[in-house]
Amino acid sequence: MFVVEDSAGFRQRLIAALEEVPGIRVVGWAGGEDEATAAIGRLRPRFVVLDIRLAQGSGLGVLEAAKRLDAPPIVAVLTNYPEPQYRTRCAELGADHFFYKAAGLDGLLDVCRRLAAKPEGTDHRA
């Protein structure tokens, strides 16, 4: 799993919560679009958790680049911007899941548990 989040405090809490899920291991993180796109292309994670607003660039650019890979990762957008236009744009770019940060991490963690419970190559999209 790879995390794209520019808030250091939230990123640390998110990674700690994700790594409590049996079978989930965070292989890296980035706070900006260029860094995230390069790392995802190099590491080829199975799953990416992605914020829309980043310190540099946009999570939408990361999403678009990730979904162009030969074996694109499953992408869950986790954002403070739940407005319909963001949800729609993320879906158009291929996001598999969309979660609102303020609603809690339960939905994201449920998806992670399902992902970890199934062998690689199995479809985990909602």
N, CA, C and O atoms as CSV, one atom per row, in Angstrom:
chain,resi,resn,atom,element,x,y,z
A,1,MET,N,N,0.837,-1.166,0.000
A,1,MET,CA,C,0.000,0.000,0.000
A,1,MET,C,C,0.886,1.235,0.000
A,1,MET,O,O,1.960,1.245,0.602
A,2,PHE,N,N,0.420,2.283,-0.687
A,2,PHE,CA,C,1.132,3.547,-0.776
A,2,PHE,C,C,0.176,4.656,-0.369
A,2,PHE,O,O,-0.984,4.651,-0.780
A,3,VAL,N,N,0.647,5.610,0.436
A,3,VAL,CA,C,-0.185,6.698,0.943
A,3,VAL,C,C,0.278,8.024,0.339
A,3,VAL,O,O,1.465,8.348,0.364
A,4,VAL,N,N,-0.671,8.781,-0.200
A,4,VAL,CA,C,-0.388,10.109,-0.733
A,4,VAL,C,C,-1.177,11.110,0.110
A,4,VAL,O,O,-2.391,11.250,-0.038
A,5,GLU,N,N,-0.463,11.799,0.992
A,5,GLU,CA,C,-1.087,12.727,1.954
A,5,GLU,C,C,-0.039,13.748,2.368
A,5,GLU,O,O,1.056,13.374,2.787
A,6,ASP,N,N,-0.360,15.035,2.254
A,6,ASP,CA,C,0.630,16.063,2.567
A,6,ASP,C,C,0.629,16.514,4.022
A,6,ASP,O,O,1.596,17.141,4.454
A,7,SER,N,N,-0.397,16.226,4.784
A,7,SER,CA,C,-0.420,16.595,6.198
A,7,SER,C,C,0.334,15.539,7.003
A,7,SER,O,O,-0.120,14.401,7.123
A,8,ALA,N,N,1.495,15.923,7.556
A,8,ALA,CA,C,2.345,14.961,8.257
A,8,ALA,C,C,1.623,14.295,9.423
A,8,ALA,O,O,1.719,13.081,9.600
A,9,GLY,N,N,0.907,15.076,10.213
A,9,GLY,CA,C,0.210,14.515,11.372
A,9,GLY,C,C,-0.867,13.530,10.968
A,9,GLY,O,O,-0.955,12.437,11.529
A,10,PHE,N,N,-1.689,13.909,9.996
A,10,PHE,CA,C,-2.746,12.999,9.548
A,10,PHE,C,C,-2.137,11.770,8.886
A,10,PHE,O,O,-2.612,10.652,9.089
A,11,ARG,N,N,-1.082,11.973,8.092
A,11,ARG,CA,C,-0.425,10.853,7.406
A,11,ARG,C,C,0.095,9.831,8.414
A,11,ARG,O,O,-0.066,8.626,8.217
A,12,GLN,N,N,0.710,10.300,9.481
A,12,GLN,CA,C,1.231,9.380,10.504
A,12,GLN,C,C,0.104,8.580,11.145
A,12,GLN,O,O,0.226,7.371,11.340
A,13,ARG,N,N,-1.004,9.265,11.475
A,13,ARG,CA,C,-2.153,8.557,12.076
A,13,ARG,C,C,-2.758,7.565,11.088
A,13,ARG,O,O,-3.127,6.453,11.468
A,14,LEU,N,N,-2.860,7.965,9.822
A,14,LEU,CA,C,-3.427,7.098,8.796
A,14,LEU,C,C,-2.569,5.851,8.600
A,14,LEU,O,O,-3.093,4.738,8.563
A,15,ILE,N,N,-1.272,6.028,8.477
A,15,ILE,CA,C,-0.378,4.883,8.285
A,15,ILE,C,C,-0.458,3.945,9.489
A,15,ILE,O,O,-0.493,2.726,9.316
A,16,ALA,N,N,-0.489,4.490,10.693
A,16,ALA,CA,C,-0.600,3.651,11.893
A,16,ALA,C,C,-1.892,2.849,11.870
A,16,ALA,O,O,-1.883,1.662,12.196
A,17,ALA,N,N,-3.005,3.476,11.489
A,17,ALA,CA,C,-4.291,2.773,11.425
A,17,ALA,C,C,-4.277,1.704,10.336
A,17,ALA,O,O,-4.779,0.600,10.545
A,18,LEU,N,N,-3.709,2.021,9.186
A,18,LEU,CA,C,-3.661,1.050,8.084
A,18,LEU,C,C,-2.805,-0.155,8.459
A,18,LEU,O,O,-3.165,-1.291,8.151
A,19,GLU,N,N,-1.687,0.081,9.115
A,19,GLU,CA,C,-0.789,-1.020,9.447
A,19,GLU,C,C,-1.307,-1.886,10.597
A,19,GLU,O,O,-0.733,-2.936,10.886
A,20,GLU,N,N,-2.379,-1.459,11.250
A,20,GLU,CA,C,-3.034,-2.312,12.244
A,20,GLU,C,C,-3.901,-3.376,11.586
A,20,GLU,O,O,-4.300,-4.342,12.236
A,21,VAL,N,N,-4.196,-3.204,10.302
A,21,VAL,CA,C,-4.989,-4.188,9.567
A,21,VAL,C,C,-4.074,-5.349,9.198
A,21,VAL,O,O,-3.085,-5.151,8.492
A,22,PRO,N,N,-4.390,-6.567,9.666
A,22,PRO,CA,C,-3.554,-7.716,9.324
A,22,PRO,C,C,-3.421,-7.873,7.802
A,22,PRO,O,O,-4.413,-7.852,7.073
A,23,GLY,N,N,-2.191,-8.029,7.348
A,23,GLY,CA,C,-1.939,-8.227,5.932
A,23,GLY,C,C,-1.674,-6.951,5.156
A,23,GLY,O,O,-1.347,-7.008,3.971
A,24,ILE,N,N,-1.809,-5.797,5.805
A,24,ILE,CA,C,-1.539,-4.523,5.138
A,24,ILE,C,C,-0.169,-4.021,5.569
A,24,ILE,O,O,0.158,-3.998,6.756
A,25,ARG,N,N,0.628,-3.618,4.576
A,25,ARG,CA,C,1.937,-3.042,4.846
A,25,ARG,C,C,2.094,-1.815,3.960
A,25,ARG,O,O,1.970,-1.912,2.739
A,26,VAL,N,N,2.359,-0.682,4.553
A,26,VAL,CA,C,2.580,0.545,3.801
A,26,VAL,C,C,4.028,0.530,3.304
A,26,VAL,O,O,4.967,0.469,4.098
A,27,VAL,N,N,4.193,0.586,1.982
A,27,VAL,CA,C,5.529,0.500,1.385
A,27,VAL,C,C,6.141,1.868,1.111
A,27,VAL,O,O,7.320,1.976,0.773
A,28,GLY,N,N,5.322,2.919,1.261
A,28,GLY,CA,C,5.846,4.262,1.047
A,28,GLY,C,C,4.757,5.302,1.126
A,28,GLY,O,O,3.567,4.999,1.218
A,29,TRP,N,N,5.210,6.550,1.086
A,29,TRP,CA,C,4.277,7.669,1.118
A,29,TRP,C,C,4.896,8.849,0.388
A,29,TRP,O,O,6.107,8.910,0.177
A,30,ALA,N,N,4.026,9.791,0.007
A,30,ALA,CA,C,4.471,11.022,-0.631
A,30,ALA,C,C,3.496,12.137,-0.265
A,30,ALA,O,O,2.332,11.889,0.051
A,31,GLY,N,N,3.998,13.372,-0.313
A,31,GLY,CA,C,3.162,14.516,0.007
A,31,GLY,C,C,2.838,15.392,-1.187
A,31,GLY,O,O,2.066,16.342,-1.059
A,32,GLY,N,N,3.410,15.095,-2.347
A,32,GLY,CA,C,3.185,15.898,-3.544
A,32,GLY,C,C,2.986,15.031,-4.769
A,32,GLY,O,O,3.319,13.846,-4.769
A,33,GLU,N,N,2.440,15.633,-5.816
A,33,GLU,CA,C,2.091,14.902,-7.039
A,33,GLU,C,C,3.297,14.273,-7.724
A,33,GLU,O,O,3.273,13.083,-8.037
A,34,ASP,N,N,4.344,15.046,-7.962
A,34,ASP,CA,C,5.498,14.504,-8.701
A,34,ASP,C,C,6.143,13.345,-7.957
A,34,ASP,O,O,6.441,12.304,-8.544
A,35,GLU,N,N,6.355,13.536,-6.655
A,35,GLU,CA,C,6.964,12.491,-5.824
A,35,GLU,C,C,6.090,11.238,-5.795
A,35,GLU,O,O,6.595,10.121,-5.896
A,36,ALA,N,N,4.785,11.428,-5.657
A,36,ALA,CA,C,3.854,10.296,-5.598
A,36,ALA,C,C,3.818,9.541,-6.917
A,36,ALA,O,O,3.879,8.312,-6.934
A,37,THR,N,N,3.719,10.265,-8.012
A,37,THR,CA,C,3.647,9.628,-9.330
A,37,THR,C,C,4.900,8.806,-9.606
A,37,THR,O,O,4.811,7.678,-10.089
A,38,ALA,N,N,6.066,9.369,-9.300
A,38,ALA,CA,C,7.327,8.644,-9.516
A,38,ALA,C,C,7.396,7.394,-8.640
A,38,ALA,O,O,7.762,6.319,-9.116
A,39,ALA,N,N,7.047,7.532,-7.366
A,39,ALA,CA,C,7.140,6.395,-6.442
A,39,ALA,C,C,6.142,5.293,-6.791
A,39,ALA,O,O,6.485,4.113,-6.723
A,40,ILE,N,N,4.934,5.652,-7.159
A,40,ILE,CA,C,3.932,4.643,-7.528
A,40,ILE,C,C,4.370,3.911,-8.788
A,40,ILE,O,O,4.204,2.695,-8.889
A,41,GLY,N,N,4.926,4.636,-9.744
A,41,GLY,CA,C,5.428,4.000,-10.959
A,41,GLY,C,C,6.585,3.057,-10.678
A,41,GLY,O,O,6.723,2.028,-11.339
A,42,ARG,N,N,7.419,3.399,-9.702
A,42,ARG,CA,C,8.580,2.585,-9.362
A,42,ARG,C,C,8.204,1.395,-8.467
A,42,ARG,O,O,8.651,0.273,-8.705
A,43,LEU,N,N,7.385,1.643,-7.443
A,43,LEU,CA,C,7.066,0.608,-6.454
A,43,LEU,C,C,5.933,-0.324,-6.881
A,43,LEU,O,O,5.863,-1.470,-6.438
A,44,ARG,N,N,5.055,0.170,-7.737
A,44,ARG,CA,C,3.894,-0.602,-8.219
A,44,ARG,C,C,3.071,-1.203,-7.073
A,44,ARG,O,O,2.861,-2.415,-7.032
A,45,PRO,N,N,2.605,-0.359,-6.145
A,45,PRO,CA,C,1.801,-0.893,-5.037
A,45,PRO,C,C,0.472,-1.436,-5.545
A,45,PRO,O,O,-0.029,-1.026,-6.592
A,46,ARG,N,N,-0.067,-2.342,-4.798
A,46,ARG,CA,C,-1.360,-2.950,-5.128
A,46,ARG,C,C,-2.515,-1.992,-4.834
A,46,ARG,O,O,-3.558,-2.052,-5.485
A,47,PHE,N,N,-2.324,-1.106,-3.850
A,47,PHE,CA,C,-3.393,-0.236,-3.357
A,47,PHE,C,C,-2.788,1.118,-3.016
A,47,PHE,O,O,-1.700,1.189,-2.446
A,48,VAL,N,N,-3.498,2.204,-3.367
A,48,VAL,CA,C,-3.059,3.563,-3.075
A,48,VAL,C,C,-4.181,4.294,-2.357
A,48,VAL,O,O,-5.333,4.255,-2.790
A,49,VAL,N,N,-3.844,4.962,-1.259
A,49,VAL,CA,C,-4.763,5.869,-0.577
A,49,VAL,C,C,-4.293,7.269,-0.925
A,49,VAL,O,O,-3.119,7.598,-0.758
A,50,LEU,N,N,-5.215,8.093,-1.410
A,50,LEU,CA,C,-4.839,9.339,-2.068
A,50,LEU,C,C,-5.705,10.508,-1.621
A,50,LEU,O,O,-6.933,10.427,-1.649
A,51,ASP,N,N,-5.059,11.593,-1.210
A,51,ASP,CA,C,-5.757,12.848,-0.926
A,51,ASP,C,C,-5.845,13.651,-2.222
A,51,ASP,O,O,-5.004,13.490,-3.107
A,52,ILE,N,N,-6.851,14.509,-2.342
A,52,ILE,CA,C,-7.001,15.327,-3.547
A,52,ILE,C,C,-6.083,16.541,-3.503
A,52,ILE,O,O,-5.361,16.813,-4.462
A,53,ARG,N,N,-6.112,17.267,-2.392
A,53,ARG,CA,C,-5.291,18.483,-2.258
A,53,ARG,C,C,-3.939,18.112,-1.672
A,53,ARG,O,O,-3.854,17.505,-0.605
A,54,LEU,N,N,-2.882,18.487,-2.386
A,54,LEU,CA,C,-1.529,18.155,-1.968
A,54,LEU,C,C,-0.674,19.415,-1.871
A,54,LEU,O,O,-1.049,20.463,-2.397
A,55,ALA,N,N,0.456,19.317,-1.211
A,55,ALA,CA,C,1.370,20.454,-1.064
A,55,ALA,C,C,1.885,20.898,-2.437
A,55,ALA,O,O,2.086,22.090,-2.669
A,56,GLN,N,N,2.090,19.968,-3.320
A,56,GLN,CA,C,2.550,20.249,-4.684
A,56,GLN,C,C,1.676,19.437,-5.631
A,56,GLN,O,O,1.567,18.219,-5.490
A,57,GLY,N,N,1.064,20.096,-6.580
A,57,GLY,CA,C,0.226,19.410,-7.550
A,57,GLY,C,C,-1.108,18.994,-6.956
A,57,GLY,O,O,-1.604,19.593,-6.001
A,58,SER,N,N,-1.677,17.945,-7.550
A,58,SER,CA,C,-3.010,17.498,-7.158
A,58,SER,C,C,-3.080,15.978,-7.140
A,58,SER,O,O,-2.417,15.298,-7.922
A,59,GLY,N,N,-3.892,15.467,-6.237
A,59,GLY,CA,C,-4.135,14.041,-6.212
A,59,GLY,C,C,-4.810,13.555,-7.484
A,59,GLY,O,O,-4.689,12.386,-7.848
A,60,LEU,N,N,-5.522,14.451,-8.161
A,60,LEU,CA,C,-6.163,14.058,-9.419
A,60,LEU,C,C,-5.113,13.690,-10.465
A,60,LEU,O,O,-5.318,12.762,-11.247
A,61,GLY,N,N,-4.000,14.404,-10.484
A,61,GLY,CA,C,-2.909,14.066,-11.398
A,61,GLY,C,C,-2.276,12.731,-11.051
A,61,GLY,O,O,-1.912,11.959,-11.937
A,62,VAL,N,N,-2.145,12.462,-9.756
A,62,VAL,CA,C,-1.606,11.177,-9.300
A,62,VAL,C,C,-2.548,10.054,-9.713
A,62,VAL,O,O,-2.108,9.020,-10.217
A,63,LEU,N,N,-3.830,10.257,-9.502
A,63,LEU,CA,C,-4.834,9.249,-9.872
A,63,LEU,C,C,-4.773,8.944,-11.358
A,63,LEU,O,O,-4.762,7.781,-11.762
A,64,GLU,N,N,-4.735,9.984,-12.163
A,64,GLU,CA,C,-4.692,9.798,-13.618
A,64,GLU,C,C,-3.450,9.020,-14.037
A,64,GLU,O,O,-3.542,8.110,-14.861
A,65,ALA,N,N,-2.299,9.362,-13.486
A,65,ALA,CA,C,-1.047,8.672,-13.825
A,65,ALA,C,C,-1.065,7.229,-13.347
A,65,ALA,O,O,-0.624,6.334,-14.068
A,66,ALA,N,N,-1.568,6.990,-12.141
A,66,ALA,CA,C,-1.605,5.626,-11.595
A,66,ALA,C,C,-2.484,4.720,-12.438
A,66,ALA,O,O,-2.155,3.553,-12.651
A,67,LYS,N,N,-3.591,5.246,-12.913
A,67,LYS,CA,C,-4.524,4.421,-13.685
A,67,LYS,C,C,-4.044,4.178,-15.107
A,67,LYS,O,O,-4.625,3.353,-15.812
A,68,ARG,N,N,-2.990,4.880,-15.553
A,68,ARG,CA,C,-2.397,4.629,-16.875
A,68,ARG,C,C,-1.340,3.535,-16.839
A,68,ARG,O,O,-0.877,3.099,-17.893
A,69,LEU,N,N,-0.948,3.082,-15.652
A,69,LEU,CA,C,0.068,2.035,-15.541
A,69,LEU,C,C,-0.446,0.728,-16.140
A,69,LEU,O,O,-1.654,0.502,-16.208
A,70,ASP,N,N,0.477,-0.128,-16.570
A,70,ASP,CA,C,0.102,-1.426,-17.140
A,70,ASP,C,C,-0.766,-2.232,-16.187
A,70,ASP,O,O,-1.763,-2.825,-16.599
A,71,ALA,N,N,-0.392,-2.254,-14.929
A,71,ALA,CA,C,-1.175,-2.937,-13.895
A,71,ALA,C,C,-1.535,-1.878,-12.854
A,71,ALA,O,O,-0.854,-1.746,-11.838
A,72,PRO,N,N,-2.609,-1.124,-13.110
A,72,PRO,CA,C,-2.929,-0.011,-12.212
A,72,PRO,C,C,-3.340,-0.483,-10.823
A,72,PRO,O,O,-3.982,-1.523,-10.672
A,73,PRO,N,N,-2.961,0.295,-9.809
A,73,PRO,CA,C,-3.358,-0.064,-8.452
A,73,PRO,C,C,-4.829,0.238,-8.216
A,73,PRO,O,O,-5.451,0.994,-8.963
A,74,ILE,N,N,-5.365,-0.354,-7.181
A,74,ILE,CA,C,-6.670,0.039,-6.672
A,74,ILE,C,C,-6.436,1.368,-5.963
A,74,ILE,O,O,-5.484,1.494,-5.192
A,75,VAL,N,N,-7.287,2.360,-6.210
A,75,VAL,CA,C,-7.099,3.681,-5.621
A,75,VAL,C,C,-8.312,4.065,-4.793
A,75,VAL,O,O,-9.446,4.039,-5.272
A,76,ALA,N,N,-8.054,4.422,-3.545
A,76,ALA,CA,C,-9.084,4.957,-2.658
A,76,ALA,C,C,-8.752,6.414,-2.391
A,76,ALA,O,O,-7.688,6.728,-1.858
A,77,VAL,N,N,-9.663,7.301,-2.760
A,77,VAL,CA,C,-9.492,8.722,-2.480
A,77,VAL,C,C,-10.015,8.975,-1.075
A,77,VAL,O,O,-11.119,8.552,-0.730
A,78,LEU,N,N,-9.217,9.669,-0.263
A,78,LEU,CA,C,-9.581,10.027,1.105
A,78,LEU,C,C,-9.382,11.532,1.215
A,78,LEU,O,O,-8.249,12.012,1.208
A,79,THR,N,N,-10.485,12.282,1.316
A,79,THR,CA,C,-10.404,13.728,1.167
A,79,THR,C,C,-11.307,14.489,2.129
A,79,THR,O,O,-12.239,13.931,2.709
A,80,ASN,N,N,-11.012,15.762,2.281
A,80,ASN,CA,C,-11.875,16.680,3.022
A,80,ASN,C,C,-12.862,17.372,2.088
A,80,ASN,O,O,-13.592,18.266,2.515
A,81,TYR,N,N,-12.893,16.975,0.839
A,81,TYR,CA,C,-13.730,17.620,-0.168
A,81,TYR,C,C,-14.731,16.619,-0.740
A,81,TYR,O,O,-14.486,16.032,-1.794
A,82,PRO,N,N,-15.863,16.421,-0.047
A,82,PRO,CA,C,-16.823,15.408,-0.484
A,82,PRO,C,C,-17.820,15.905,-1.545
A,82,PRO,O,O,-18.752,15.186,-1.905
A,83,GLU,N,N,-17.624,17.110,-2.033
A,83,GLU,CA,C,-18.568,17.681,-2.984
A,83,GLU,C,C,-18.717,16.781,-4.212
A,83,GLU,O,O,-17.767,16.122,-4.634
A,84,PRO,N,N,-19.926,16.767,-4.774
A,84,PRO,CA,C,-20.206,15.871,-5.915
A,84,PRO,C,C,-19.242,16.046,-7.089
A,84,PRO,O,O,-18.915,15.064,-7.755
A,85,GLN,N,N,-18.782,17.261,-7.358
A,85,GLN,CA,C,-17.883,17.441,-8.503
A,85,GLN,C,C,-16.558,16.713,-8.297
A,85,GLN,O,O,-15.970,16.229,-9.264
A,86,TYR,N,N,-16.078,16.627,-7.057
A,86,TYR,CA,C,-14.843,15.877,-6.790
A,86,TYR,C,C,-15.087,14.375,-6.921
A,86,TYR,O,O,-14.287,13.661,-7.526
A,87,ARG,N,N,-16.180,13.907,-6.360
A,87,ARG,CA,C,-16.521,12.483,-6.459
A,87,ARG,C,C,-16.662,12.074,-7.930
A,87,ARG,O,O,-16.157,11.032,-8.347
A,88,THR,N,N,-17.356,12.910,-8.707
A,88,THR,CA,C,-17.563,12.624,-10.130
A,88,THR,C,C,-16.239,12.603,-10.884
A,88,THR,O,O,-15.984,11.695,-11.674
A,89,ARG,N,N,-15.393,13.608,-10.638
A,89,ARG,CA,C,-14.111,13.669,-11.347
A,89,ARG,C,C,-13.218,12.490,-10.980
A,89,ARG,O,O,-12.547,11.924,-11.844
A,90,CYS,N,N,-13.207,12.122,-9.720
A,90,CYS,CA,C,-12.413,10.965,-9.303
A,90,CYS,C,C,-12.911,9.687,-9.970
A,90,CYS,O,O,-12.109,8.863,-10.409
A,91,ALA,N,N,-14.211,9.520,-10.048
A,91,ALA,CA,C,-14.776,8.344,-10.721
A,91,ALA,C,C,-14.397,8.345,-12.204
A,91,ALA,O,O,-14.058,7.299,-12.757
A,92,GLU,N,N,-14.455,9.512,-12.847
A,92,GLU,CA,C,-14.080,9.609,-14.265
A,92,GLU,C,C,-12.623,9.209,-14.488
A,92,GLU,O,O,-12.286,8.628,-15.519
A,93,LEU,N,N,-11.766,9.518,-13.526
A,93,LEU,CA,C,-10.337,9.200,-13.648
A,93,LEU,C,C,-10.006,7.778,-13.199
A,93,LEU,O,O,-8.860,7.343,-13.311
A,94,GLY,N,N,-11.003,7.055,-12.692
A,94,GLY,CA,C,-10.796,5.651,-12.368
A,94,GLY,C,C,-10.678,5.304,-10.899
A,94,GLY,O,O,-10.313,4.174,-10.574
A,95,ALA,N,N,-10.977,6.241,-9.983
A,95,ALA,CA,C,-10.908,5.914,-8.556
A,95,ALA,C,C,-11.861,4.762,-8.251
A,95,ALA,O,O,-12.986,4.724,-8.747
A,96,ASP,N,N,-11.403,3.843,-7.443
A,96,ASP,CA,C,-12.197,2.671,-7.087
A,96,ASP,C,C,-13.066,2.908,-5.856
A,96,ASP,O,O,-14.113,2.282,-5.690
A,97,HIS,N,N,-12.612,3.830,-4.989
A,97,HIS,CA,C,-13.332,4.142,-3.754
A,97,HIS,C,C,-13.157,5.628,-3.468
A,97,HIS,O,O,-12.175,6.238,-3.892
A,98,PHE,N,N,-14.118,6.207,-2.744
A,98,PHE,CA,C,-14.078,7.621,-2.396
A,98,PHE,C,C,-14.589,7.768,-0.975
A,98,PHE,O,O,-15.719,7.382,-0.677
A,99,PHE,N,N,-13.758,8.327,-0.091
A,99,PHE,CA,C,-14.120,8.472,1.321
A,99,PHE,C,C,-13.891,9.905,1.776
A,99,PHE,O,O,-12.954,10.576,1.343
A,100,TYR,N,N,-14.771,10.352,2.660
A,100,TYR,CA,C,-14.684,11.676,3.265
A,100,TYR,C,C,-13.959,11.546,4.599
A,100,TYR,O,O,-14.385,10.778,5.462
A,101,LYS,N,N,-12.865,12.289,4.777
A,101,LYS,CA,C,-12.042,12.176,5.978
A,101,LYS,C,C,-12.842,12.394,7.260
A,101,LYS,O,O,-12.681,11.651,8.228
A,102,ALA,N,N,-13.700,13.404,7.268
A,102,ALA,CA,C,-14.431,13.759,8.488
A,102,ALA,C,C,-15.427,12.684,8.920
A,102,ALA,O,O,-15.853,12.667,10.075
A,103,ALA,N,N,-15.795,11.803,8.020
A,103,ALA,CA,C,-16.748,10.735,8.353
A,103,ALA,C,C,-16.054,9.569,9.041
A,103,ALA,O,O,-16.710,8.615,9.460
A,104,GLY,N,N,-14.742,9.639,9.159
A,104,GLY,CA,C,-14.004,8.566,9.805
A,104,GLY,C,C,-13.364,7.636,8.795
A,104,GLY,O,O,-13.619,7.720,7.594
A,105,LEU,N,N,-12.549,6.768,9.295
A,105,LEU,CA,C,-11.785,5.871,8.436
A,105,LEU,C,C,-12.397,4.484,8.325
A,105,LEU,O,O,-11.815,3.599,7.698
A,106,ASP,N,N,-13.561,4.286,8.925
A,106,ASP,CA,C,-14.133,2.939,8.956
A,106,ASP,C,C,-14.311,2.331,7.572
A,106,ASP,O,O,-13.960,1.171,7.358
A,107,GLY,N,N,-14.852,3.098,6.633
A,107,GLY,CA,C,-15.062,2.570,5.280
A,107,GLY,C,C,-13.761,2.186,4.608
A,107,GLY,O,O,-13.665,1.128,3.987
A,108,LEU,N,N,-12.754,3.048,4.732
A,108,LEU,CA,C,-11.447,2.754,4.147
A,108,LEU,C,C,-10.841,1.512,4.781
A,108,LEU,O,O,-10.317,0.649,4.077
A,109,LEU,N,N,-10.907,1.412,6.092
A,109,LEU,CA,C,-10.326,0.258,6.774
A,109,LEU,C,C,-11.070,-1.025,6.419
A,109,LEU,O,O,-10.453,-2.088,6.345
A,110,ASP,N,N,-12.378,-0.949,6.198
A,110,ASP,CA,C,-13.136,-2.124,5.744
A,110,ASP,C,C,-12.645,-2.593,4.378
A,110,ASP,O,O,-12.473,-3.792,4.158
A,111,VAL,N,N,-12.420,-1.661,3.468
A,111,VAL,CA,C,-11.890,-2.010,2.142
A,111,VAL,C,C,-10.509,-2.644,2.292
A,111,VAL,O,O,-10.202,-3.621,1.608
A,112,CYS,N,N,-9.680,-2.104,3.170
A,112,CYS,CA,C,-8.344,-2.661,3.393
A,112,CYS,C,C,-8.419,-4.082,3.939
A,112,CYS,O,O,-7.635,-4.942,3.537
A,113,ARG,N,N,-9.348,-4.332,4.844
A,113,ARG,CA,C,-9.510,-5.697,5.381
A,113,ARG,C,C,-9.907,-6.666,4.267
A,113,ARG,O,O,-9.389,-7.780,4.194
A,114,ARG,N,N,-10.822,-6.241,3.406
A,114,ARG,CA,C,-11.225,-7.103,2.274
A,114,ARG,C,C,-10.052,-7.333,1.338
A,114,ARG,O,O,-9.836,-8.450,0.868
A,115,LEU,N,N,-9.298,-6.286,1.068
A,115,LEU,CA,C,-8.132,-6.391,0.190
A,115,LEU,C,C,-7.120,-7.372,0.754
A,115,LEU,O,O,-6.608,-8.226,0.030
A,116,ALA,N,N,-6.830,-7.253,2.039
A,116,ALA,CA,C,-5.834,-8.114,2.677
A,116,ALA,C,C,-6.293,-9.561,2.751
A,116,ALA,O,O,-5.463,-10.470,2.783
A,117,ALA,N,N,-7.602,-9.790,2.778
A,117,ALA,CA,C,-8.132,-11.145,2.918
A,117,ALA,C,C,-8.166,-11.915,1.602
A,117,ALA,O,O,-8.331,-13.135,1.605
A,118,LYS,N,N,-8.012,-11.219,0.483
A,118,LYS,CA,C,-8.087,-11.878,-0.824
A,118,LYS,C,C,-6.711,-11.936,-1.461
A,118,LYS,O,O,-5.902,-11.028,-1.273
A,119,PRO,N,N,-6.439,-12.987,-2.208
A,119,PRO,CA,C,-5.135,-13.087,-2.865
A,119,PRO,C,C,-4.956,-11.999,-3.930
A,119,PRO,O,O,-5.927,-11.508,-4.507
A,120,GLU,N,N,-3.700,-11.639,-4.174
A,120,GLU,CA,C,-3.406,-10.662,-5.214
A,120,GLU,C,C,-3.943,-11.148,-6.552
A,120,GLU,O,O,-3.899,-12.341,-6.852
A,121,GLY,N,N,-4.446,-10.222,-7.348
A,121,GLY,CA,C,-5.036,-10.577,-8.632
A,121,GLY,C,C,-6.541,-10.707,-8.560
A,121,GLY,O,O,-7.208,-10.791,-9.591
A,122,THR,N,N,-7.088,-10.726,-7.345
A,122,THR,CA,C,-8.527,-10.782,-7.154
A,122,THR,C,C,-9.076,-9.376,-7.234
A,122,THR,O,O,-8.422,-8.441,-6.771
A,123,ASP,N,N,-10.255,-9.191,-7.807
A,123,ASP,CA,C,-10.836,-7.861,-7.926
A,123,ASP,C,C,-11.376,-7.405,-6.578
A,123,ASP,O,O,-12.157,-8.120,-5.952
A,124,HIS,N,N,-10.974,-6.236,-6.131
A,124,HIS,CA,C,-11.367,-5.699,-4.819
A,124,HIS,C,C,-12.159,-4.413,-4.957
A,124,HIS,O,O,-12.355,-3.698,-3.974
A,125,ARG,N,N,-12.606,-4.116,-6.131
A,125,ARG,CA,C,-13.312,-2.863,-6.330
A,125,ARG,C,C,-14.730,-2.988,-5.808
A,125,ARG,O,O,-15.366,-4.034,-5.935
A,126,ALA,N,N,-15.222,-1.888,-5.209
A,126,ALA,CA,C,-16.525,-1.912,-4.528
A,126,ALA,C,C,-17.669,-2.136,-5.485
A,126,ALA,O,O,-18.825,-2.181,-5.065
